[in-house]
Amino acid sequence: MVHLRHVQFISRTVLVKNKNVDGAVSVLNRILSSEGVFAHYRRRLYYEKPWQTRRRVNIEICKAIYNEDMTNKITFTMRKNREEAWPGC
């Protein structure tokens, strides 16, 4: 029986090759940390006051806006993404 709070762990499967359990655990830890499971767990471990939640959410929004703007600037300035890579030549 799967409890509803543990559904997020169903689809994470890592194969152990040549009895290398340490390598499989490191791969699983990398997958879980990249998906934000560990950060979510650490946030829920202790009570977060409402002002801390607002501050964290605002910081996350600002980071997302900044990253999107930087991605747009990089793609705009890269010559390979333009229709005419070298205009005027």
N, C-alpha and C positions, 0 to 999 in steps of 0.2 A: 504494500500500500504506500502510495506516494502522498506525502502531505503537501498541501498547496504552497506552503512557504518554501518548500525545497524543490519546486518544479524547475527553477533556474539551473539546477545542476544536472538535469537529465541529459542534455545534449552535449555535455563536455566529455568526450571520450578520447583517451590517449592510449595508443598501443605500446606495450612494453616489448622491446626487441632485445634479444640476447640476454635476458634477465637483467637489463639495465634499468632498475627501478628508479635510481637517482636521476637519471636523464629524463625519464618519463615524468617524474614529479616536477622537475624544473620546467619542462615544456608546459605542463598543466598550470603551474604557477604563473608562467609568462602569459598564457591565454587568459587566465582569470584576472590578472592585473591589467591587461590591455582592455578587457571588457568592463573594468571598473567594479568588479565584484568585491575586491578587497577594500576599496575606498568606501563602497556602500556599507560594508560590514563595520568598518571603523567608525563611520558616521553614526550608525545605529547603536553602537555599543554603549554610548553615553547619551544623556539627554542634551539636546541642542536647543538653546534658548531661541526664541523667535527672532531677536535682533541678529543673532549669529546666523540663523538660517537665511534671513534677508540679505545679510552681507555676503554670505557664500554664494547665493544664487546670483546676486548682482555682479560679483567677481567673475562667475562662470559665464554670464551673458557678455560682459565686457571682453573676456578672453575670446569668446566665439566670434564677436564682431571684429576684433582686431585680427584674428587669424583669417577670417574671410576677406577682409580688406587687403591683408598682405598677400594672400593667394591671388586675388584679383590684380594687384599691382604687378606681381611676378609674371602672371600669364600675359598681362598687357605689354610688359616691357620685353618679353622673350620674342625674338624675331621669328622663331619657327612657328609661332601661333598666329602670325599675321598672314593676310591673304597675299600681300606682296612683301616678301621678306626684306628686300633691299630697295626701297622706293627711290626713284631718281637715278638709278644706275643703269 
